[in-house]
């Protein structure tokens, strides 16, 4: 009896481990444009700030900058309505974010664009929140694991899903269109996939 119970528990543990380690599935189909794919893609972005963005370890990584200003990669194209898929990793002390509809690429901040937060320590807008617009539940945590964002923007409506679960669903019309961007403020942050589909 105990042997059967042990065998059943072992099988369940293996299945649970397999489910937890399943790699995310990137979107496919017409219309999707890949801007980051593993270590490829830095050529698709402009830079502002002095961050050490580089291709290493199967991703685009940053873990330092030489001044107090945020460092950014921002896209060469502008977008209004879109779906965006991002695979990312952040250390415990990371402070980063995914920006979109940036209106001023010389000074990128939440006064001129939307930011989906990557920072467990940020208050009152922790990971997966839309900074200054909508707070995500504190159950969404970044540190130490690979995660996905699926960000859908149609007109004023914006939906942020993290690892398949809805974190934010809100309407806001502060910023109409503009480039997308990857922000860096602190810690270690990696991006291994970024795809966008204009709608």
N, C-alpha and C positions, 0 to 999 in steps of 0.2 A: 504493500500500500504506500509506504513511504517512498519507495523507488519510483512509483508512478507519479506521485505528487511532485517529487524532485524533478522528474523528467518534464512534467507539464510546466512547472515554474521556469525551468531552463529554456524551454521552447518559447514561452511568452517573453522572457527577458531578451532573447535573441531577436524576436520579431519587433519588440519595442525599440531596441537599439538600431535595428535596420531602418525603422520608420523615422527615428530621430536624425539619422545620418543621411537620409535621402537628399541628394543634391537638388537644388532648385531647378525648375524647368523654365528656361527662357522662352519668351513668346516666339512664334513662327508665323509665317504668312506674308502676304504682300503688304507693302507700306512701311515695314519696320526698317529703321536705319540704325546700324550699330556704330556707336561712337567710342566705346571701350570694349575690348574683347581680350581678357587676360592682360598680357603685357603690351598689347597693341592698342594704339589710339591716341597717344599724346599729340600727334600731329593734327588731330581734329579740333584742338582747343587753343584758344588764346589764354595768356596768363596775366594776372595782375597780383601785386604783392610779391614778396621774396620768399617763396616756399620751395622746399627741395622735392618737388614732384618728380617721380622717376618710375621706370618700369622695373619691377623686381619680384621674384617669388610668385609669378603667375598673376600679377595684379599691378595696378597703378597705385603707388604708395606715397604717402607724405608723413613725415614725423618731425619736421622742424621748419622754422623760419627765422629770419634774422632781425625782424622788427616787430613792433607791437600790432601792426595792422594785419588783418586777416589776409590769407593768401587764397587765390581763386584760380580755377580753370573755368573758362566760360566759352560757350559754343560760338562757332563762327556764323551760325544761322540763328534767326529769330523764330519763335513759335508762339502761336495763340492758343489753339485748342489741340490737345494731344493726349496720348498715353505714353508714359515713361516708365521703363523697368530698370531697376538698379539693384545690383548685388554688391553689398558692402560689409566691411568689418571695422570695428572700432574698439580700441583699448578702453580700459576702465576710466582713464582720465581724459578721454577724447572729447573734443568740442568741435563739431563739424556740422555740415548741413548740405542739403540739396536745394538749390535756388531755381526759380523759374520766373518767366515774365520780368526779367531784369530791365529796368528802364534807363539805368546809367551805369555803363561798364567801367567808368573811371572811379566811381565810388559805389561799390556794391554793398548794399545793406538792406534791412527790412523796411527802410523808408522808401525804397525804390524797387521792390520786388518781393516775391513770396519765398519763404524758407521753410522746408521740412527739416525739423531739428534732428540732429544726431548727438545727443549728450544726455546721459542719465542724470547728471548733476544740475542741469539747467532748471531753474525755477523762474516763473511758473509754467514754462513750456518745455517739458522733458521730451525724450526721444519720440519721434513720429508726430509731434505736434506741428501745427502750422503757426509759426511764431507770430505773435500779436493778433492772431485771427481765431484760432481754436486750439484748445488744450486736449491732447490725447490722454487716455487713461494711463496711470503710472505702471500698469502691468506690462507695458511695452518697454523692454530693456535692450540696450545695445551691447554692453561690454562683453568682449571675448568670444563672440560667435559670429559666423556669417549670417547675414539677414538679407531680405529683399524688401524693396519698396515697389509698389505699383501705384503710380500717381496718374489720375485721370482728371483732365481739365476740359470742360465744355462751357464756354461763356463764363458766367459767374460761379458755376458749380465746380467744386474741387473735392475729390475723394482721394484719401491717402490710405492705402492698405500696406500693412507691414506683415510679412510672412503669411500673407493670405487673409489676414483679419483686418477689418475696417477700424482704423484709428481715428480718422477725421472724415466727416461728410458735411460740407458747409458751403454756403454761397457768399461770395465777396467779389466786388468789382473795382477794387482799388487800382489794379494794374492790368492793362489790356493785353499786352504782348511783349516779347523780348527774348533774348537768349536764355538758355539754362546755364546753371553754374554749380560747381562743386567747391564748397568752402572749407577752409582749414583754419582753426584757431589754436588747437593744442592736442597733445597726445599722439597716438599713432592711428592712422586711418588708411584703409585700403578700398579700392573700387576695382572689381574684376569683371564687371559687365555693366554696360549702360546702353540701352536701346530706346529709341523714341519713334513714335508713329504719329505724324500729324493727322488730325481729324477734320 
